[in-house]
Amino acid sequence: MAKTLGPAEELVFLFQKPKTPMPGSRRRKNGTRYTMEEWANKQGFRWYTLETIPRGWRQ
């Protein structure tokens, strides 16, 4: 989907709980799971929570 955006557009995610495990993720050897935050960072997406979203983006 990000590839279909124009050069002046960006796909940004708003997570309610970025530490939530990805659906279908398996437990790692250390007992943790792959989170939505880790996925977005790995894929190069910018993301925010309601607490961190820029003020100018709120209505």
CHARMM-style PDB file with segment names, atoms N, HN, CA, C and O in Angstrom:
ATOM      1  N   MET     1       0.816  -1.186   0.000  1.00  0.00      PROA
ATOM      2  CA  MET     1       0.000   0.000   0.000  1.00  0.00      PROA
ATOM      3  C   MET     1       0.864   1.257   0.000  1.00  0.00      PROA
ATOM      4  O   MET     1       0.552   2.222  -0.697  1.00  0.00      PROA
ATOM      5  N   ALA     2       1.947   1.254   0.775  1.00  0.00      PROA
ATOM      6  HN  ALA     2       2.200   0.470   1.341  1.00  0.00      PROA
ATOM      7  CA  ALA     2       2.801   2.444   0.847  1.00  0.00      PROA
ATOM      8  C   ALA     2       3.396   2.773  -0.517  1.00  0.00      PROA
ATOM      9  O   ALA     2       3.686   3.937  -0.796  1.00  0.00      PROA
ATOM     10  N   LYS     3       3.580   1.784  -1.358  1.00  0.00      PROA
ATOM     11  HN  LYS     3       3.345   0.839  -1.132  1.00  0.00      PROA
ATOM     12  CA  LYS     3       4.164   2.013  -2.686  1.00  0.00      PROA
ATOM     13  C   LYS     3       3.214   2.770  -3.606  1.00  0.00      PROA
ATOM     14  O   LYS     3       3.657   3.363  -4.589  1.00  0.00      PROA
ATOM     15  N   THR     4       1.926   2.762  -3.309  1.00  0.00      PROA
ATOM     16  HN  THR     4       1.565   2.280  -2.511  1.00  0.00      PROA
ATOM     17  CA  THR     4       0.948   3.439  -4.159  1.00  0.00      PROA
ATOM     18  C   THR     4       0.780   4.918  -3.797  1.00  0.00      PROA
ATOM     19  O   THR     4       0.091   5.653  -4.503  1.00  0.00      PROA
ATOM     20  N   LEU     5       1.399   5.351  -2.714  1.00  0.00      PROA
ATOM     21  HN  LEU     5       1.959   4.753  -2.140  1.00  0.00      PROA
ATOM     22  CA  LEU     5       1.286   6.747  -2.292  1.00  0.00      PROA
ATOM     23  C   LEU     5       2.179   7.636  -3.146  1.00  0.00      PROA
ATOM     24  O   LEU     5       3.220   7.203  -3.640  1.00  0.00      PROA
ATOM     25  N   GLY     6       1.763   8.864  -3.309  1.00  0.00      PROA
ATOM     26  HN  GLY     6       0.917   9.216  -2.908  1.00  0.00      PROA
ATOM     27  CA  GLY     6       2.544   9.838  -4.060  1.00  0.00      PROA
ATOM     28  C   GLY     6       3.757  10.295  -3.267  1.00  0.00      PROA
ATOM     29  O   GLY     6       3.881   9.987  -2.082  1.00  0.00      PROA
ATOM     30  N   PRO     7       4.659  11.034  -3.922  1.00  0.00      PROA
ATOM     31  CA  PRO     7       5.876  11.479  -3.243  1.00  0.00      PROA
ATOM     32  C   PRO     7       5.622  12.431  -2.062  1.00  0.00      PROA
ATOM     33  O   PRO     7       6.460  12.530  -1.166  1.00  0.00      PROA
ATOM     34  N   ALA     8       4.507  13.112  -2.049  1.00  0.00      PROA
ATOM     35  HN  ALA     8       3.826  13.032  -2.777  1.00  0.00      PROA
ATOM     36  CA  ALA     8       4.192  14.037  -0.960  1.00  0.00      PROA
ATOM     37  C   ALA     8       3.280  13.403   0.092  1.00  0.00      PROA
ATOM     38  O   ALA     8       2.823  14.087   1.007  1.00  0.00      PROA
ATOM     39  N   GLU     9       3.013  12.097  -0.033  1.00  0.00      PROA
ATOM     40  HN  GLU     9       3.385  11.541  -0.776  1.00  0.00      PROA
ATOM     41  CA  GLU     9       2.115  11.408   0.898  1.00  0.00      PROA
ATOM     42  C   GLU     9       2.899  10.419   1.748  1.00  0.00      PROA
ATOM     43  O   GLU     9       3.938   9.903   1.338  1.00  0.00      PROA
ATOM     44  N   GLU    10       2.376  10.170   2.934  1.00  0.00      PROA
ATOM     45  HN  GLU    10       1.531  10.589   3.267  1.00  0.00      PROA
ATOM     46  CA  GLU    10       3.013   9.228   3.848  1.00  0.00      PROA
ATOM     47  C   GLU    10       1.938   8.472   4.610  1.00  0.00      PROA
ATOM     48  O   GLU    10       0.946   9.062   5.038  1.00  0.00      PROA
ATOM     49  N   LEU    11       2.128   7.184   4.779  1.00  0.00      PROA
ATOM     50  HN  LEU    11       2.934   6.705   4.431  1.00  0.00      PROA
ATOM     51  CA  LEU    11       1.222   6.368   5.571  1.00  0.00      PROA
ATOM     52  C   LEU    11       1.736   6.371   7.007  1.00  0.00      PROA
ATOM     53  O   LEU    11       2.854   5.934   7.279  1.00  0.00      PROA
ATOM     54  N   VAL    12       0.910   6.868   7.918  1.00  0.00      PROA
ATOM     55  HN  VAL    12       0.001   7.224   7.698  1.00  0.00      PROA
ATOM     56  CA  VAL    12       1.271   6.972   9.335  1.00  0.00      PROA
ATOM     57  C   VAL    12       0.244   6.188  10.130  1.00  0.00      PROA
ATOM     58  O   VAL    12      -0.955   6.273   9.861  1.00  0.00      PROA
ATOM     59  N   PHE    13       0.713   5.423  11.110  1.00  0.00      PROA
ATOM     60  HN  PHE    13       1.686   5.354  11.327  1.00  0.00      PROA
ATOM     61  CA  PHE    13      -0.175   4.609  11.927  1.00  0.00      PROA
ATOM     62  C   PHE    13      -0.437   5.269  13.266  1.00  0.00      PROA
ATOM     63  O   PHE    13       0.443   5.916  13.834  1.00  0.00      PROA
ATOM     64  N   LEU    14      -1.649   5.104  13.765  1.00  0.00      PROA
ATOM     65  HN  LEU    14      -2.364   4.579  13.304  1.00  0.00      PROA
ATOM     66  CA  LEU    14      -2.033   5.565  15.094  1.00  0.00      PROA
ATOM     67  C   LEU    14      -2.410   4.318  15.887  1.00  0.00      PROA
ATOM     68  O   LEU    14      -3.433   3.687  15.624  1.00  0.00      PROA
ATOM     69  N   PHE    15      -1.576   3.976  16.855  1.00  0.00      PROA
ATOM     70  HN  PHE    15      -0.744   4.489  17.069  1.00  0.00      PROA
ATOM     71  CA  PHE    15      -1.800   2.774  17.669  1.00  0.00      PROA
ATOM     72  C   PHE    15      -2.385   3.166  19.016  1.00  0.00      PROA
ATOM     73  O   PHE    15      -1.928   4.110  19.661  1.00  0.00      PROA
ATOM     74  N   GLN    16      -3.400   2.428  19.425  1.00  0.00      PROA
ATOM     75  HN  GLN    16      -3.772   1.662  18.901  1.00  0.00      PROA
ATOM     76  CA  GLN    16      -3.944   2.628  20.756  1.00  0.00      PROA
ATOM     77  C   GLN    16      -2.978   2.034  21.781  1.00  0.00      PROA
ATOM     78  O   GLN    16      -2.713   2.635  22.823  1.00  0.00      PROA
ATOM     79  N   LYS    17      -2.456   0.839  21.468  1.00  0.00      PROA
ATOM     80  HN  LYS    17      -2.672   0.351  20.623  1.00  0.00      PROA
ATOM     81  CA  LYS    17      -1.495   0.163  22.352  1.00  0.00      PROA
ATOM     82  C   LYS    17      -0.386  -0.423  21.474  1.00  0.00      PROA
ATOM     83  O   LYS    17      -0.527  -1.546  20.990  1.00  0.00      PROA
ATOM     84  N   PRO    18       0.708   0.304  21.257  1.00  0.00      PROA
ATOM     85  CA  PRO    18       1.757  -0.167  20.356  1.00  0.00      PROA
ATOM     86  C   PRO    18       2.468  -1.433  20.818  1.00  0.00      PROA
ATOM     87  O   PRO    18       3.099  -2.114  20.010  1.00  0.00      PROA
ATOM     88  N   LYS    19       2.374  -1.754  22.091  1.00  0.00      PROA
ATOM     89  HN  LYS    19       1.861  -1.201  22.747  1.00  0.00      PROA
ATOM     90  CA  LYS    19       3.027  -2.959  22.622  1.00  0.00      PROA
ATOM     91  C   LYS    19       2.173  -4.212  22.426  1.00  0.00      PROA
ATOM     92  O   LYS    19       2.570  -5.297  22.850  1.00  0.00      PROA
ATOM     93  N   THR    20       1.010  -4.079  21.792  1.00  0.00      PROA
ATOM     94  HN  THR    20       0.688  -3.198  21.447  1.00  0.00      PROA
ATOM     95  CA  THR    20       0.138  -5.218  21.530  1.00  0.00      PROA
ATOM     96  C   THR    20       0.821  -6.172  20.562  1.00  0.00      PROA
ATOM     97  O   THR    20       1.369  -5.738  19.549  1.00  0.00      PROA
ATOM     98  N   PRO    21       0.796  -7.483  20.867  1.00  0.00      PROA
ATOM     99  CA  PRO    21       1.405  -8.444  19.946  1.00  0.00      PROA
ATOM    100  C   PRO    21       0.690  -8.462  18.596  1.00  0.00      PROA
ATOM    101  O   PRO    21      -0.526  -8.285  18.522  1.00  0.00      PROA
ATOM    102  N   MET    22       1.459  -8.678  17.539  1.00  0.00      PROA
ATOM    103  HN  MET    22       2.446  -8.822  17.599  1.00  0.00      PROA
ATOM    104  CA  MET    22       0.882  -8.819  16.197  1.00  0.00      PROA
ATOM    105  C   MET    22       0.007 -10.063  16.177  1.00  0.00      PROA
ATOM    106  O   MET    22       0.354 -11.062  16.808  1.00  0.00      PROA
ATOM    107  N   PRO    23      -1.122 -10.032  15.468  1.00  0.00      PROA
ATOM    108  CA  PRO    23      -1.966 -11.217  15.368  1.00  0.00      PROA
ATOM    109  C   PRO    23      -1.173 -12.376  14.756  1.00  0.00      PROA
ATOM    110  O   PRO    23      -0.497 -12.214  13.740  1.00  0.00      PROA
ATOM    111  N   GLY    24      -1.269 -13.517  15.379  1.00  0.00      PROA
ATOM    112  HN  GLY    24      -1.818 -13.648  16.205  1.00  0.00      PROA
ATOM    113  CA  GLY    24      -0.584 -14.704  14.868  1.00  0.00      PROA
ATOM    114  C   GLY    24       0.888 -14.795  15.217  1.00  0.00      PROA
ATOM    115  O   GLY    24       1.564 -15.729  14.786  1.00  0.00      PROA
ATOM    116  N   SER    25       1.403 -13.841  15.991  1.00  0.00      PROA
ATOM    117  HN  SER    25       0.853 -13.082  16.341  1.00  0.00      PROA
ATOM    118  CA  SER    25       2.833 -13.889  16.338  1.00  0.00      PROA
ATOM    119  C   SER    25       3.080 -15.010  17.346  1.00  0.00      PROA
ATOM    120  O   SER    25       2.240 -15.312  18.194  1.00  0.00      PROA
ATOM    121  N   ARG    26       4.242 -15.606  17.226  1.00  0.00      PROA
ATOM    122  HN  ARG    26       4.925 -15.361  16.538  1.00  0.00      PROA
ATOM    123  CA  ARG    26       4.609 -16.698  18.131  1.00  0.00      PROA
ATOM    124  C   ARG    26       5.539 -16.173  19.217  1.00  0.00      PROA
ATOM    125  O   ARG    26       6.188 -15.138  19.066  1.00  0.00      PROA
ATOM    126  N   ARG    27       5.580 -16.905  20.295  1.00  0.00      PROA
ATOM    127  HN  ARG    27       5.052 -17.745  20.418  1.00  0.00      PROA
ATOM    128  CA  ARG    27       6.481 -16.533  21.387  1.00  0.00      PROA
ATOM    129  C   ARG    27       7.925 -16.738  20.960  1.00  0.00      PROA
ATOM    130  O   ARG    27       8.276 -17.736  20.330  1.00  0.00      PROA
ATOM    131  N   ARG    28       8.751 -15.763  21.323  1.00  0.00      PROA
ATOM    132  HN  ARG    28       8.466 -14.953  21.834  1.00  0.00      PROA
ATOM    133  CA  ARG    28      10.190 -15.873  21.077  1.00  0.00      PROA
ATOM    134  C   ARG    28      10.809 -16.722  22.189  1.00  0.00      PROA
ATOM    135  O   ARG    28      10.148 -17.087  23.161  1.00  0.00      PROA
ATOM    136  N   LYS    29      12.076 -17.019  22.019  1.00  0.00      PROA
ATOM    137  HN  LYS    29      12.614 -16.723  21.229  1.00  0.00      PROA
ATOM    138  CA  LYS    29      12.778 -17.807  23.035  1.00  0.00      PROA
ATOM    139  C   LYS    29      12.765 -17.112  24.392  1.00  0.00      PROA
ATOM    140  O   LYS    29      12.754 -17.772  25.431  1.00  0.00      PROA
ATOM    141  N   ASN    30      12.768 -15.770  24.381  1.00  0.00      PROA
ATOM    142  HN  ASN    30      12.778 -15.234  23.537  1.00  0.00      PROA
ATOM    143  CA  ASN    30      12.760 -15.037  25.654  1.00  0.00      PROA
ATOM    144  C   ASN    30      11.349 -14.811  26.203  1.00  0.00      PROA
ATOM    145  O   ASN    30      11.189 -14.139  27.222  1.00  0.00      PROA
ATOM    146  N   GLY    31      10.331 -15.359  25.547  1.00  0.00      PROA
ATOM    147  HN  GLY    31      10.462 -15.905  24.719  1.00  0.00      PROA
ATOM    148  CA  GLY    31       8.957 -15.285  26.033  1.00  0.00      PROA
ATOM    149  C   GLY    31       8.147 -14.112  25.513  1.00  0.00      PROA
ATOM    150  O   GLY    31       6.945 -14.038  25.770  1.00  0.00      PROA
ATOM    151  N   THR    32       8.776 -13.189  24.785  1.00  0.00      PROA
ATOM    152  HN  THR    32       9.752 -13.249  24.576  1.00  0.00      PROA
ATOM    153  CA  THR    32       8.045 -12.035  24.257  1.00  0.00      PROA
ATOM    154  C   THR    32       7.450 -12.353  22.893  1.00  0.00      PROA
ATOM    155  O   THR    32       7.753 -13.385  22.295  1.00  0.00      PROA
ATOM    156  N   ARG    33       6.613 -11.468  22.418  1.00  0.00      PROA
ATOM    157  HN  ARG    33       6.367 -10.630  22.904  1.00  0.00      PROA
ATOM    158  CA  ARG    33       6.016 -11.600  21.094  1.00  0.00      PROA
ATOM    159  C   ARG    33       6.332 -10.365  20.264  1.00  0.00      PROA
ATOM    160  O   ARG    33       6.604  -9.297  20.814  1.00  0.00      PROA
ATOM    161  N   TYR    34       6.296 -10.505  18.941  1.00  0.00      PROA
ATOM    162  HN  TYR    34       6.074 -11.372  18.495  1.00  0.00      PROA
ATOM    163  CA  TYR    34       6.522  -9.422  17.988  1.00  0.00      PROA
ATOM    164  C   TYR    34       5.366  -8.433  18.110  1.00  0.00      PROA
ATOM    165  O   TYR    34       4.208  -8.818  17.953  1.00  0.00      PROA
ATOM    166  N   THR    35       5.665  -7.167  18.389  1.00  0.00      PROA
ATOM    167  HN  THR    35       6.606  -6.855  18.517  1.00  0.00      PROA
ATOM    168  CA  THR    35       4.611  -6.181  18.637  1.00  0.00      PROA
ATOM    169  C   THR    35       4.337  -5.316  17.407  1.00  0.00      PROA
ATOM    170  O   THR    35       5.109  -5.303  16.448  1.00  0.00      PROA
ATOM    171  N   MET    36       3.233  -4.608  17.462  1.00  0.00      PROA
ATOM    172  HN  MET    36       2.606  -4.618  18.241  1.00  0.00      PROA
ATOM    173  CA  MET    36       2.876  -3.695  16.375  1.00  0.00      PROA
ATOM    174  C   MET    36       3.911  -2.583  16.255  1.00  0.00      PROA
ATOM    175  O   MET    36       4.236  -2.149  15.149  1.00  0.00      PROA
ATOM    176  N   GLU    37       4.424  -2.125  17.383  1.00  0.00      PROA
ATOM    177  HN  GLU    37       4.161  -2.477  18.280  1.00  0.00      PROA
ATOM    178  CA  GLU    37       5.466  -1.103  17.390  1.00  0.00      PROA
ATOM    179  C   GLU    37       6.717  -1.601  16.650  1.00  0.00      PROA
ATOM    180  O   GLU    37       7.279  -0.883  15.823  1.00  0.00      PROA
ATOM    181  N   GLU    38       7.139  -2.811  16.947  1.00  0.00      PROA
ATOM    182  HN  GLU    38       6.683  -3.395  17.618  1.00  0.00      PROA
ATOM    183  CA  GLU    38       8.321  -3.386  16.285  1.00  0.00      PROA
ATOM    184  C   GLU    38       8.088  -3.545  14.794  1.00  0.00      PROA
ATOM    185  O   GLU    38       8.979  -3.275  13.988  1.00  0.00      PROA
ATOM    186  N   TRP    39       6.881  -3.986  14.422  1.00  0.00      PROA
ATOM    187  HN  TRP    39       6.158  -4.205  15.076  1.00  0.00      PROA
ATOM    188  CA  TRP    39       6.563  -4.164  13.012  1.00  0.00      PROA
ATOM    189  C   TRP    39       6.651  -2.837  12.261  1.00  0.00      PROA
ATOM    190  O   TRP    39       7.272  -2.760  11.201  1.00  0.00      PROA
ATOM    191  N   ALA    40       6.027  -1.793  12.813  1.00  0.00      PROA
ATOM    192  HN  ALA    40       5.523  -1.855  13.674  1.00  0.00      PROA
ATOM    193  CA  ALA    40       6.036  -0.487  12.150  1.00  0.00      PROA
ATOM    194  C   ALA    40       7.457   0.051  12.017  1.00  0.00      PROA
ATOM    195  O   ALA    40       7.821   0.582  10.968  1.00  0.00      PROA
ATOM    196  N   ASN    41       8.251  -0.077  13.055  1.00  0.00      PROA
ATOM    197  HN  ASN    41       7.955  -0.508  13.907  1.00  0.00      PROA
ATOM    198  CA  ASN    41       9.642   0.376  12.999  1.00  0.00      PROA
ATOM    199  C   ASN    41      10.433  -0.400  11.947  1.00  0.00      PROA
ATOM    200  O   ASN    41      11.191   0.189  11.176  1.00  0.00      PROA
ATOM    201  N   LYS    42      10.259  -1.704  11.918  1.00  0.00      PROA
ATOM    202  HN  LYS    42       9.643  -2.182  12.545  1.00  0.00      PROA
ATOM    203  CA  LYS    42      10.988  -2.539  10.962  1.00  0.00      PROA
ATOM    204  C   LYS    42      10.605  -2.208   9.518  1.00  0.00      PROA
ATOM    205  O   LYS    42      11.450  -2.248   8.623  1.00  0.00      PROA
ATOM    206  N   GLN    43       9.338  -1.884   9.298  1.00  0.00      PROA
ATOM    207  HN  GLN    43       8.653  -1.851  10.025  1.00  0.00      PROA
ATOM    208  CA  GLN    43       8.852  -1.569   7.955  1.00  0.00      PROA
ATOM    209  C   GLN    43       9.115  -0.113   7.561  1.00  0.00      PROA
ATOM    210  O   GLN    43       8.866   0.275   6.419  1.00  0.00      PROA
ATOM    211  N   GLY    44       9.611   0.684   8.490  1.00  0.00      PROA
ATOM    212  HN  GLY    44       9.813   0.369   9.418  1.00  0.00      PROA
ATOM    213  CA  GLY    44       9.925   2.080   8.198  1.00  0.00      PROA
ATOM    214  C   GLY    44       8.741   3.027   8.251  1.00  0.00      PROA
ATOM    215  O   GLY    44       8.792   4.114   7.675  1.00  0.00      PROA
ATOM    216  N   PHE    45       7.671   2.628   8.937  1.00  0.00      PROA
ATOM    217  HN  PHE    45       7.630   1.745   9.404  1.00  0.00      PROA
ATOM    218  CA  PHE    45       6.498   3.482   9.073  1.00  0.00      PROA
ATOM    219  C   PHE    45       6.611   4.351  10.317  1.00  0.00      PROA
ATOM    220  O   PHE    45       7.119   3.919  11.352  1.00  0.00      PROA
ATOM    221  N   ARG    46       6.132   5.574  10.195  1.00  0.00      PROA
ATOM    222  HN  ARG    46       5.720   5.924   9.354  1.00  0.00      PROA
ATOM    223  CA  ARG    46       6.031   6.447  11.356  1.00  0.00      PROA
ATOM    224  C   ARG    46       4.737   6.088  12.066  1.00  0.00      PROA
ATOM    225  O   ARG    46       3.733   5.789  11.418  1.00  0.00      PROA
ATOM    226  N   TRP    47       4.754   6.116  13.387  1.00  0.00      PROA
ATOM    227  HN  TRP    47       5.569   6.359  13.913  1.00  0.00      PROA
ATOM    228  CA  TRP    47       3.550   5.796  14.152  1.00  0.00      PROA
ATOM    229  C   TRP    47       3.477   6.670  15.401  1.00  0.00      PROA
ATOM    230  O   TRP    47       4.479   7.194  15.888  1.00  0.00      PROA
ATOM    231  N   TYR    48       2.252   6.802  15.896  1.00  0.00      PROA
ATOM    232  HN  TYR    48       1.438   6.376  15.500  1.00  0.00      PROA
ATOM    233  CA  TYR    48       1.993   7.607  17.085  1.00  0.00      PROA
ATOM    234  C   TYR    48       0.961   6.897  17.951  1.00  0.00      PROA
ATOM    235  O   TYR    48       0.312   5.942  17.523  1.00  0.00      PROA
ATOM    236  N   THR    49       0.829   7.384  19.170  1.00  0.00      PROA
ATOM    237  HN  THR    49       1.356   8.159  19.517  1.00  0.00      PROA
ATOM    238  CA  THR    49      -0.277   7.008  20.045  1.00  0.00      PROA
ATOM    239  C   THR    49      -1.091   8.281  20.263  1.00  0.00      PROA
ATOM    240  O   THR    49      -0.688   9.355  19.817  1.00  0.00      PROA
ATOM    241  N   LEU    50      -2.216   8.173  20.936  1.00  0.00      PROA
ATOM    242  HN  LEU    50      -2.544   7.300  21.299  1.00  0.00      PROA
ATOM    243  CA  LEU    50      -3.014   9.371  21.214  1.00  0.00      PROA
ATOM    244  C   LEU    50      -2.240  10.370  22.059  1.00  0.00      PROA
ATOM    245  O   LEU    50      -2.480  11.575  21.979  1.00  0.00      PROA
ATOM    246  N   GLU    51      -1.316   9.875  22.864  1.00  0.00      PROA
ATOM    247  HN  GLU    51      -1.120   8.896  22.929  1.00  0.00      PROA
ATOM    248  CA  GLU    51      -0.519  10.759  23.723  1.00  0.00      PROA
ATOM    249  C   GLU    51       0.627  11.433  22.963  1.00  0.00      PROA
ATOM    250  O   GLU    51       1.083  12.503  23.368  1.00  0.00      PROA
ATOM    251  N   THR    52       1.099  10.828  21.869  1.00  0.00      PROA
ATOM    252  HN  THR    52       0.729   9.959  21.540  1.00  0.00      PROA
ATOM    253  CA  THR    52       2.275  11.357  21.176  1.00  0.00      PROA
ATOM    254  C   THR    52       1.970  12.004  19.827  1.00  0.00      PROA
ATOM    255  O   THR    52       2.873  12.537  19.183  1.00  0.00      PROA
ATOM    256  N   ILE    53       0.733  11.964  19.400  1.00  0.00      PROA
ATOM    257  HN  ILE    53       0.000  11.530  19.923  1.00  0.00      PROA
ATOM    258  CA  ILE    53       0.381  12.534  18.096  1.00  0.00      PROA
ATOM    259  C   ILE    53       0.616  14.054  18.114  1.00  0.00      PROA
ATOM    260  O   ILE    53       0.306  14.709  19.110  1.00  0.00      PROA
ATOM    261  N   PRO    54       1.151  14.613  17.042  1.00  0.00      PROA
ATOM    262  CA  PRO    54       1.410  16.062  17.024  1.00  0.00      PROA
ATOM    263  C   PRO    54       0.131  16.879  17.252  1.00  0.00      PROA
ATOM    264  O   PRO    54      -0.943  16.521  16.769  1.00  0.00      PROA
ATOM    265  N   ARG    55       0.267  17.958  17.980  1.00  0.00      PROA
ATOM    266  HN  ARG    55       1.140  18.249  18.371  1.00  0.00      PROA
ATOM    267  CA  ARG    55      -0.901  18.789  18.306  1.00  0.00      PROA
ATOM    268  C   ARG    55      -1.631  19.291  17.069  1.00  0.00      PROA
ATOM    269  O   ARG    55      -2.860  19.364  17.074  1.00  0.00      PROA
ATOM    270  N   GLY    56      -0.923  19.630  16.032  1.00  0.00      PROA
ATOM    271  HN  GLY    56       0.075  19.570  16.028  1.00  0.00      PROA
ATOM    272  CA  GLY    56      -1.534  20.145  14.819  1.00  0.00      PROA
ATOM    273  C   GLY    56      -2.390  19.131  14.083  1.00  0.00      PROA
ATOM    274  O   GLY    56      -3.185  19.499  13.218  1.00  0.00      PROA
ATOM    275  N   TRP    57      -2.237  17.874  14.414  1.00  0.00      PROA
ATOM    276  HN  TRP    57      -1.591  17.575  15.116  1.00  0.00      PROA
ATOM    277  CA  TRP    57      -3.022  16.821  13.762  1.00  0.00      PROA
ATOM    278  C   TRP    57      -4.349  16.566  14.464  1.00  0.00      PROA
ATOM    279  O   TRP    57      -5.236  15.919  13.907  1.00  0.00      PROA
ATOM    280  N   ARG    58      -4.483  17.067  15.671  1.00  0.00      PROA
ATOM    281  HN  ARG    58      -3.763  17.592  16.123  1.00  0.00      PROA
ATOM    282  CA  ARG    58      -5.725  16.858  16.431  1.00  0.00      PROA
ATOM    283  C   ARG    58      -6.743  17.920  16.063  1.00  0.00      PROA
ATOM    284  O   ARG    58      -6.386  19.019  15.639  1.00  0.00      PROA
ATOM    285  N   GLN    59      -7.992  17.588  16.226  1.00  0.00      PROA
ATOM    286  HN  GLN    59      -8.281  16.695  16.570  1.00  0.00      PROA
ATOM    287  CA  GLN    59      -9.060  18.547  15.952  1.00  0.00      PROA
ATOM    288  C   GLN    59      -9.671  19.035  17.228  1.00  0.00      PROA
ATOM    289  OT1 GLN    59     -10.591  19.852  17.199  1.00  0.00      PROA
TER     290      GLN     59
END
